[in-house]
Amino acid sequence: MLKLFRFSVILPCFLLFATGAEAAKPEDVFKGRIILTANRLPTRFASENAFISALRNQSIDKVWPKEEKGNDHAVWKIEYIAFFAKPLNDNEITVKFWEIGAGQQRFVAGDEQYIREKASRIFASSIELAKPDFETNKKYSMTIERGGRVLARTEFWLRGKGPKYGGTVEFTDEEAKLR
């Protein structure tokens, strides 16, 4: 009985350290997630921990427009890094955007992206979103899919000035009579 107890204590401790060592890889720490950043990250880091730290420090969930003119024109540039649980073994993924809110979601746009290395678990790119498909001060979900299966996801807000209203309401004679 004592030997069995020692084994059961040692085995969970060993598993704890083994998973801790594996979790130090960015692919394992962020698997299934898309990290948005305001600026492009460097292509090389001193260590995996430095990469993880940079991602945590640079991660954003509110994207401000790089260009905005009045109520009709806004462009948001998104830098993103997606982390997959397993290697893709494919050259193509689909990036999809959904407007979310009030318990509903509405498909907004989708774009095919091509990957250089099939065995990679990390994919980094940038994309521009613009009006009229995307609206200011709305919450969106971004997914990366392959074969209809979601591999990574994130949620974010597109920020901006939004519409300006003058506060003056004008009714036609017919509308005024109805009220």
Beta strands, then each sheet from edge to edge (+ up, - down):
strand 1: 34-37
strand 2: 62-63
strand 3: 67-69
strand 4: 73-83
strand 5: 92-101
strand 6: 104-114
strand 7: 122-130
strand 8: 138-146
strand 9: 149-158
sheet 1: 1+ 4- 3+
sheet 2: 1+ 4- 7+
sheet 3: 2+ 9+ 8- 5+ 6-
end
